[in-house]
Structure formats: structure tokens, C-alpha cells
């Protein structure tokens, strides 16, 4: 893995659902970079980003080995979900309306997820828990994260990196809401260097 790629897989979104949309890098370039190539990548990334815990990851990994076709189908759906989420959160940033088709994609997974949730009382408190963990479980967890952000006040803090090439999404949790870059070390510095390059070039003319 090149150092540039390692930088790109950083978790800078501030919410799992935004980090998930950032698994496609350089959306503004002719050839964006895909971090998720199959179901295995999807669950490994989900473990690393905290969407799944170790035990869940292990169980899903084993299931995928037993039913690879099922896992492949879930992987394809995960990319559909990711792209729908990117467009939905991008409309939040642009103060625009989401496409019906994108909401439908998310709603289908949310209702599927809900049909597998059971309310129970454990240790004196009621909690909602999933009654099973099929390969789709990872989609449900990602959709849950999106639902939480879409219905929270933090939705107003969703921003898109000021580098058009990058276009990663993130939560701007700075007090004065001044964050412009997905990360200062990568895009922030690159854009500064670019500006400096153009300035010095123009001055030398
Ligand atoms: Zn960026």
C-alpha cells in the first residue's frame, strides 16, 4: 500500500456512515480509487471503523466463507448503499433535496434492519437488539449510522472537502465551523502547496 493510499483510508468523517462514503477516494478525478473490492474488504473496513466489533467480524467472515454468493450479493448492495448515502449527505451539504431513488435504497435497508430488531429487557434496561446476523448485518449497521446522523442536529455540520478532486465528506465539529479539508495533512497541505506554486509561478513571469 502506498503512503498516499494509507492516507486516504484514514477515518476523518466523524461518523461511520460518512467514513463509509469515503471508501471511494478522489471522486473528482477521472479514475476514483476504490478501497472496497469485495465482501471481505467491506467487513474488514467495518471492523477498523468500529461499525462491527471483533466477534461480529469473525462471525460474518465465517459466514461469507460458507456462502460466498450471498456475500457477493451483499457487497454489491453495499456499494449501492454507499453511493446513495454519498448523494444524500452531499445534498445535505448543498442544502438540496435528496433523490427519491436514493432515499428508497436507504429505506429498504432500514426497514429490513428494523424487521430484525427485537426489544428486550436486560440488566434492568430496555434495548433494541438484532435477532440474527446474516451477511446483510453489516448493511443494517451502516444504515443505522446514516439514520442517526440524518435525524440529528449534526446533519448541519456535514461538509465536503474543499478539494474538488477529493470531495470526501466529514462532520465539521470545529467551534466556528471553519473546517475546510477532510484533513489538513493531506488535502489542506496539498491545496496550500498548489496555491503557493501558482503564486510563485505568476510572480516569476
Ligand atoms: Zn480532502
py3Dmol code that shows the C-alpha trace and the ligand (Angstrom):
import py3Dmol

protein = """\
ATOM      1  CA  UNK A   1       0.000   0.000   0.000  1.00  0.00           C
ATOM      2  CA  UNK A   2       1.471   3.374  -0.954  1.00  0.00           C
ATOM      3  CA  UNK A   3       1.637   6.109   1.632  1.00  0.00           C
ATOM      4  CA  UNK A   4      -0.909   8.090  -0.368  1.00  0.00           C
ATOM      5  CA  UNK A   5      -3.370   5.228  -0.176  1.00  0.00           C
ATOM      6  CA  UNK A   6      -2.718   4.764   3.533  1.00  0.00           C
ATOM      7  CA  UNK A   7      -3.576   8.409   3.988  1.00  0.00           C
ATOM      8  CA  UNK A   8      -6.763   8.022   2.006  1.00  0.00           C
ATOM      9  CA  UNK A   9      -8.119   5.207   4.099  1.00  0.00           C
ATOM     10  CA  UNK A  10      -7.913   7.409   7.201  1.00  0.00           C
ATOM     11  CA  UNK A  11     -11.123   7.815   9.144  1.00  0.00           C
ATOM     12  CA  UNK A  12     -11.755  11.543   9.095  1.00  0.00           C
ATOM     13  CA  UNK A  13     -15.535  11.619   8.575  1.00  0.00           C
ATOM     14  CA  UNK A  14     -16.524  11.868  12.235  1.00  0.00           C
ATOM     15  CA  UNK A  15     -19.367   9.353  11.711  1.00  0.00           C
ATOM     16  CA  UNK A  16     -19.178   5.773  10.407  1.00  0.00           C
ATOM     17  CA  UNK A  17     -21.673   6.473   7.608  1.00  0.00           C
ATOM     18  CA  UNK A  18     -19.521   9.368   6.316  1.00  0.00           C
ATOM     19  CA  UNK A  19     -16.328   7.356   6.597  1.00  0.00           C
ATOM     20  CA  UNK A  20     -18.120   4.692   4.602  1.00  0.00           C
ATOM     21  CA  UNK A  21     -18.843   7.148   1.751  1.00  0.00           C
ATOM     22  CA  UNK A  22     -15.123   7.994   1.806  1.00  0.00           C
ATOM     23  CA  UNK A  23     -14.125   4.452   0.846  1.00  0.00           C
ATOM     24  CA  UNK A  24     -14.257   5.780  -2.703  1.00  0.00           C
ATOM     25  CA  UNK A  25     -11.452   8.325  -2.944  1.00  0.00           C
ATOM     26  CA  UNK A  26     -10.785  11.080  -5.454  1.00  0.00           C
ATOM     27  CA  UNK A  27     -14.360  11.297  -6.676  1.00  0.00           C
ATOM     28  CA  UNK A  28     -13.415  14.383  -8.682  1.00  0.00           C
ATOM     29  CA  UNK A  29     -10.788  12.579 -10.733  1.00  0.00           C
ATOM     30  CA  UNK A  30     -11.329  10.607 -13.925  1.00  0.00           C
ATOM     31  CA  UNK A  31     -10.440   7.407 -12.105  1.00  0.00           C
ATOM     32  CA  UNK A  32     -11.575   7.426  -8.464  1.00  0.00           C
ATOM     33  CA  UNK A  33      -9.904   4.935  -6.120  1.00  0.00           C
ATOM     34  CA  UNK A  34     -11.941   2.091  -4.679  1.00  0.00           C
ATOM     35  CA  UNK A  35     -10.998   0.790  -1.230  1.00  0.00           C
ATOM     36  CA  UNK A  36     -13.620  -1.964  -1.129  1.00  0.00           C
ATOM     37  CA  UNK A  37     -13.182  -4.715  -3.687  1.00  0.00           C
ATOM     38  CA  UNK A  38     -15.246  -7.492  -2.152  1.00  0.00           C
ATOM     39  CA  UNK A  39     -17.254  -8.513   0.904  1.00  0.00           C
ATOM     40  CA  UNK A  40     -14.100  -9.278   2.863  1.00  0.00           C
ATOM     41  CA  UNK A  41     -12.853  -5.735   2.326  1.00  0.00           C
ATOM     42  CA  UNK A  42     -16.238  -4.457   3.442  1.00  0.00           C
ATOM     43  CA  UNK A  43     -16.224  -6.277   6.767  1.00  0.00           C
ATOM     44  CA  UNK A  44     -12.545  -5.592   7.431  1.00  0.00           C
ATOM     45  CA  UNK A  45     -13.133  -1.912   6.839  1.00  0.00           C
ATOM     46  CA  UNK A  46     -16.233  -2.075   9.066  1.00  0.00           C
ATOM     47  CA  UNK A  47     -14.182  -3.593  11.866  1.00  0.00           C
ATOM     48  CA  UNK A  48     -11.496  -0.962  11.536  1.00  0.00           C
ATOM     49  CA  UNK A  49     -14.007   1.859  11.556  1.00  0.00           C
ATOM     50  CA  UNK A  50     -15.906   0.499  14.556  1.00  0.00           C
ATOM     51  CA  UNK A  51     -19.095  -0.450  12.689  1.00  0.00           C
ATOM     52  CA  UNK A  52     -18.509  -4.097  13.685  1.00  0.00           C
ATOM     53  CA  UNK A  53     -16.774  -5.450  16.755  1.00  0.00           C
ATOM     54  CA  UNK A  54     -14.216  -8.267  16.616  1.00  0.00           C
ATOM     55  CA  UNK A  55     -16.720 -11.044  17.344  1.00  0.00           C
ATOM     56  CA  UNK A  56     -19.220  -9.793  14.750  1.00  0.00           C
ATOM     57  CA  UNK A  57     -16.474  -9.510  12.155  1.00  0.00           C
ATOM     58  CA  UNK A  58     -15.336 -13.046  12.850  1.00  0.00           C
ATOM     59  CA  UNK A  59     -18.878 -14.442  12.538  1.00  0.00           C
ATOM     60  CA  UNK A  60     -19.522 -12.574   9.270  1.00  0.00           C
ATOM     61  CA  UNK A  61     -16.169 -13.649   7.892  1.00  0.00           C
ATOM     62  CA  UNK A  62     -17.037 -17.297   8.582  1.00  0.00           C
ATOM     63  CA  UNK A  63     -20.491 -16.931   7.069  1.00  0.00           C
ATOM     64  CA  UNK A  64     -19.065 -15.352   3.937  1.00  0.00           C
ATOM     65  CA  UNK A  65     -16.725 -18.309   3.534  1.00  0.00           C
ATOM     66  CA  UNK A  66     -19.703 -20.666   3.741  1.00  0.00           C
ATOM     67  CA  UNK A  67     -21.925 -18.723   1.334  1.00  0.00           C
ATOM     68  CA  UNK A  68     -19.712 -16.670  -0.975  1.00  0.00           C
ATOM     69  CA  UNK A  69     -22.516 -15.915  -3.439  1.00  0.00           C
ATOM     70  CA  UNK A  70     -24.662 -14.429  -0.718  1.00  0.00           C
ATOM     71  CA  UNK A  71     -21.686 -12.384   0.450  1.00  0.00           C
ATOM     72  CA  UNK A  72     -21.048 -11.154  -3.108  1.00  0.00           C
ATOM     73  CA  UNK A  73     -24.673 -10.021  -3.424  1.00  0.00           C
ATOM     74  CA  UNK A  74     -24.404  -8.113  -0.139  1.00  0.00           C
ATOM     75  CA  UNK A  75     -21.185  -6.490  -1.328  1.00  0.00           C
ATOM     76  CA  UNK A  76     -22.957  -5.205  -4.458  1.00  0.00           C
ATOM     77  CA  UNK A  77     -25.753  -3.816  -2.295  1.00  0.00           C
ATOM     78  CA  UNK A  78     -23.218  -2.160  -0.011  1.00  0.00           C
ATOM     79  CA  UNK A  79     -21.792  -0.181  -2.915  1.00  0.00           C
ATOM     80  CA  UNK A  80     -25.315   0.871  -3.949  1.00  0.00           C
ATOM     81  CA  UNK A  81     -25.953   1.954  -0.365  1.00  0.00           C
ATOM     82  CA  UNK A  82     -22.642   3.813  -0.189  1.00  0.00           C
ATOM     83  CA  UNK A  83     -23.307   5.786  -3.344  1.00  0.00           C
ATOM     84  CA  UNK A  84     -26.877   6.598  -2.259  1.00  0.00           C
ATOM     85  CA  UNK A  85     -25.520   7.805   1.101  1.00  0.00           C
ATOM     86  CA  UNK A  86     -22.871   9.924  -0.559  1.00  0.00           C
ATOM     87  CA  UNK A  87     -25.502  11.676  -2.687  1.00  0.00           C
ATOM     88  CA  UNK A  88     -27.917  12.075   0.232  1.00  0.00           C
ATOM     89  CA  UNK A  89     -25.291  13.623   2.530  1.00  0.00           C
ATOM     90  CA  UNK A  90     -23.983  15.734  -0.313  1.00  0.00           C
ATOM     91  CA  UNK A  91     -27.479  17.206  -0.761  1.00  0.00           C
ATOM     92  CA  UNK A  92     -27.495  17.930   2.978  1.00  0.00           C
ATOM     93  CA  UNK A  93     -24.268  19.884   2.496  1.00  0.00           C
ATOM     94  CA  UNK A  94     -25.602  21.674  -0.570  1.00  0.00           C
ATOM     95  CA  UNK A  95     -28.955  22.360   1.076  1.00  0.00           C
ATOM     96  CA  UNK A  96     -30.727  20.465  -1.710  1.00  0.00           C
ATOM     97  CA  UNK A  97     -33.328  17.712  -1.806  1.00  0.00           C
ATOM     98  CA  UNK A  98     -32.279  14.048  -1.952  1.00  0.00           C
ATOM     99  CA  UNK A  99     -33.302  11.917  -4.922  1.00  0.00           C
ATOM    100  CA  UNK A 100     -36.285   9.618  -4.316  1.00  0.00           C
ATOM    101  CA  UNK A 101     -34.310   6.638  -5.591  1.00  0.00           C
ATOM    102  CA  UNK A 102     -31.543   7.248  -3.055  1.00  0.00           C
ATOM    103  CA  UNK A 103     -33.975   7.516  -0.157  1.00  0.00           C
ATOM    104  CA  UNK A 104     -35.623   4.336  -1.373  1.00  0.00           C
ATOM    105  CA  UNK A 105     -32.311   2.490  -1.329  1.00  0.00           C
ATOM    106  CA  UNK A 106     -31.697   3.582   2.248  1.00  0.00           C
ATOM    107  CA  UNK A 107     -35.293   2.941   3.334  1.00  0.00           C
ATOM    108  CA  UNK A 108     -35.250  -0.601   2.014  1.00  0.00           C
ATOM    109  CA  UNK A 109     -32.247  -1.457   4.133  1.00  0.00           C
ATOM    110  CA  UNK A 110     -33.614   0.381   7.163  1.00  0.00           C
ATOM    111  CA  UNK A 111     -36.916  -1.498   7.047  1.00  0.00           C
ATOM    112  CA  UNK A 112     -35.111  -4.788   6.530  1.00  0.00           C
ATOM    113  CA  UNK A 113     -32.969  -3.921   9.562  1.00  0.00           C
ATOM    114  CA  UNK A 114     -35.995  -2.987  11.654  1.00  0.00           C
ATOM    115  CA  UNK A 115     -37.685  -6.306  10.922  1.00  0.00           C
ATOM    116  CA  UNK A 116     -34.715  -7.992  12.608  1.00  0.00           C
ATOM    117  CA  UNK A 117     -34.698  -5.834  15.716  1.00  0.00           C
ATOM    118  CA  UNK A 118     -36.239  -7.068  18.934  1.00  0.00           C
ATOM    119  CA  UNK A 119     -36.949  -5.081  22.051  1.00  0.00           C
ATOM    120  CA  UNK A 120     -35.878  -6.861  25.202  1.00  0.00           C
ATOM    121  CA  UNK A 121     -35.073  -6.081  28.791  1.00  0.00           C
ATOM    122  CA  UNK A 122     -31.643  -6.979  30.030  1.00  0.00           C
ATOM    123  CA  UNK A 123     -29.968  -5.788  33.205  1.00  0.00           C
ATOM    124  CA  UNK A 124     -32.878  -3.502  34.115  1.00  0.00           C
ATOM    125  CA  UNK A 125     -32.914  -1.609  30.805  1.00  0.00           C
ATOM    126  CA  UNK A 126     -34.796  -1.998  27.552  1.00  0.00           C
ATOM    127  CA  UNK A 127     -32.669  -2.240  24.452  1.00  0.00           C
ATOM    128  CA  UNK A 128     -33.216  -2.967  20.802  1.00  0.00           C
ATOM    129  CA  UNK A 129     -31.061  -5.760  19.530  1.00  0.00           C
ATOM    130  CA  UNK A 130     -30.684  -7.657  16.302  1.00  0.00           C
ATOM    131  CA  UNK A 131     -32.102 -11.172  16.396  1.00  0.00           C
ATOM    132  CA  UNK A 132     -29.711 -12.521  13.765  1.00  0.00           C
ATOM    133  CA  UNK A 133     -26.504 -11.709  11.918  1.00  0.00           C
ATOM    134  CA  UNK A 134     -26.762 -12.733   8.276  1.00  0.00           C
ATOM    135  CA  UNK A 135     -24.237 -11.252   5.811  1.00  0.00           C
ATOM    136  CA  UNK A 136     -26.603  -8.247   5.472  1.00  0.00           C
ATOM    137  CA  UNK A 137     -25.968  -7.369   9.108  1.00  0.00           C
ATOM    138  CA  UNK A 138     -23.159  -5.022   8.099  1.00  0.00           C
ATOM    139  CA  UNK A 139     -25.557  -3.103   5.808  1.00  0.00           C
ATOM    140  CA  UNK A 140     -28.024  -2.706   8.662  1.00  0.00           C
ATOM    141  CA  UNK A 141     -25.330  -1.276  10.926  1.00  0.00           C
ATOM    142  CA  UNK A 142     -24.246   1.194   8.240  1.00  0.00           C
ATOM    143  CA  UNK A 143     -27.849   2.219   7.572  1.00  0.00           C
ATOM    144  CA  UNK A 144     -28.338   2.715  11.338  1.00  0.00           C
ATOM    145  CA  UNK A 145     -25.390   5.098  11.379  1.00  0.00           C
ATOM    146  CA  UNK A 146     -26.856   7.045   8.446  1.00  0.00           C
ATOM    147  CA  UNK A 147     -30.280   7.208  10.097  1.00  0.00           C
ATOM    148  CA  UNK A 148     -28.745   8.540  13.308  1.00  0.00           C
ATOM    149  CA  UNK A 149     -26.868  11.308  11.528  1.00  0.00           C
ATOM    150  CA  UNK A 150     -29.754  12.247   9.224  1.00  0.00           C
ATOM    151  CA  UNK A 151     -32.055  12.726  12.216  1.00  0.00           C
ATOM    152  CA  UNK A 152     -29.543  14.566  14.415  1.00  0.00           C
ATOM    153  CA  UNK A 153     -28.583  18.221  14.672  1.00  0.00           C
ATOM    154  CA  UNK A 154     -25.126  17.266  13.427  1.00  0.00           C
ATOM    155  CA  UNK A 155     -26.553  16.944   9.920  1.00  0.00           C
ATOM    156  CA  UNK A 156     -25.978  20.692   9.579  1.00  0.00           C
ATOM    157  CA  UNK A 157     -22.293  20.060  10.163  1.00  0.00           C
ATOM    158  CA  UNK A 158     -21.822  17.741   7.190  1.00  0.00           C
ATOM    159  CA  UNK A 159     -19.270  19.228   4.819  1.00  0.00           C
ATOM    160  CA  UNK A 160     -17.480  18.245   1.653  1.00  0.00           C
ATOM    161  CA  UNK A 161     -13.705  18.625   1.367  1.00  0.00           C
ATOM    162  CA  UNK A 162     -12.821  21.902  -0.376  1.00  0.00           C
ATOM    163  CA  UNK A 163     -10.574  19.981  -2.740  1.00  0.00           C
ATOM    164  CA  UNK A 164     -12.836  19.141  -5.699  1.00  0.00           C
ATOM    165  CA  UNK A 165     -10.613  16.224  -6.549  1.00  0.00           C
ATOM    166  CA  UNK A 166     -11.106  14.717  -3.111  1.00  0.00           C
ATOM    167  CA  UNK A 167     -14.741  15.535  -2.252  1.00  0.00           C
ATOM    168  CA  UNK A 168     -14.702  13.417   0.900  1.00  0.00           C
ATOM    169  CA  UNK A 169     -17.472  14.096   3.381  1.00  0.00           C
ATOM    170  CA  UNK A 170     -16.913  14.875   7.054  1.00  0.00           C
ATOM    171  CA  UNK A 171     -18.537  16.376  10.126  1.00  0.00           C
ATOM    172  CA  UNK A 172     -17.219  19.815  10.914  1.00  0.00           C
ATOM    173  CA  UNK A 173     -17.118  19.763  14.707  1.00  0.00           C
ATOM    174  CA  UNK A 174     -14.921  22.846  14.998  1.00  0.00           C
ATOM    175  CA  UNK A 175     -16.427  25.550  17.201  1.00  0.00           C
ATOM    176  CA  UNK A 176     -16.602  28.202  14.489  1.00  0.00           C
ATOM    177  CA  UNK A 177     -17.382  25.667  11.761  1.00  0.00           C
ATOM    178  CA  UNK A 178     -14.330  26.643   9.798  1.00  0.00           C
ATOM    179  CA  UNK A 179     -13.008  23.247   8.772  1.00  0.00           C
ATOM    180  CA  UNK A 180     -12.497  23.113   5.004  1.00  0.00           C
ATOM    181  CA  UNK A 181     -10.468  19.980   4.409  1.00  0.00           C
ATOM    182  CA  UNK A 182     -11.019  16.308   5.077  1.00  0.00           C
ATOM    183  CA  UNK A 183      -7.601  16.529   6.683  1.00  0.00           C
ATOM    184  CA  UNK A 184      -5.044  19.294   6.921  1.00  0.00           C
ATOM    185  CA  UNK A 185      -2.146  16.863   6.433  1.00  0.00           C
ATOM    186  CA  UNK A 186      -3.387  15.630   3.082  1.00  0.00           C
ATOM    187  CA  UNK A 187      -5.764  17.949   1.199  1.00  0.00           C
ATOM    188  CA  UNK A 188      -5.091  21.067   3.266  1.00  0.00           C
ATOM    189  CA  UNK A 189      -1.353  20.967   2.649  1.00  0.00           C
ATOM    190  CA  UNK A 190      -1.712  19.840  -0.951  1.00  0.00           C
ATOM    191  CA  UNK A 191      -4.002  22.758  -1.749  1.00  0.00           C
ATOM    192  CA  UNK A 192      -1.718  25.181   0.064  1.00  0.00           C
ATOM    193  CA  UNK A 193       1.263  23.884  -1.915  1.00  0.00           C
ATOM    194  CA  UNK A 194      -0.733  24.238  -5.130  1.00  0.00           C
ATOM    195  CA  UNK A 195      -1.649  27.823  -4.347  1.00  0.00           C
ATOM    196  CA  UNK A 196       1.962  28.580  -3.425  1.00  0.00           C
ATOM    197  CA  UNK A 197       3.155  27.010  -6.686  1.00  0.00           C
ATOM    198  CA  UNK A 198       0.759  29.109  -8.778  1.00  0.00           C
ATOM    199  CA  UNK A 199       1.608  32.283  -6.858  1.00  0.00           C
ATOM    200  CA  UNK A 200       5.375  31.917  -7.233  1.00  0.00           C
ATOM    201  CA  UNK A 201       4.979  30.942 -10.883  1.00  0.00           C
ATOM    202  CA  UNK A 202       2.832  34.007 -11.585  1.00  0.00           C
ATOM    203  CA  UNK A 203       5.316  36.253  -9.771  1.00  0.00           C
ATOM    204  CA  UNK A 204       8.238  34.976 -11.825  1.00  0.00           C
ATOM    205  CA  UNK A 205       6.531  35.790 -15.104  1.00  0.00           C
TER     206      UNK A 205
END
"""
ligand_1 = """\
1
ZN
Zn -9.898 16.011 1.040
"""
view = py3Dmol.view(width=600, height=400)
view.addModel(protein, "pdb")
view.setStyle({"model": 0}, {"cartoon": {"style": "trace"}})
view.addModel(ligand_1, "xyz")
view.setStyle({"model": 1}, {"stick": {}})
view.zoomTo()
view.show()
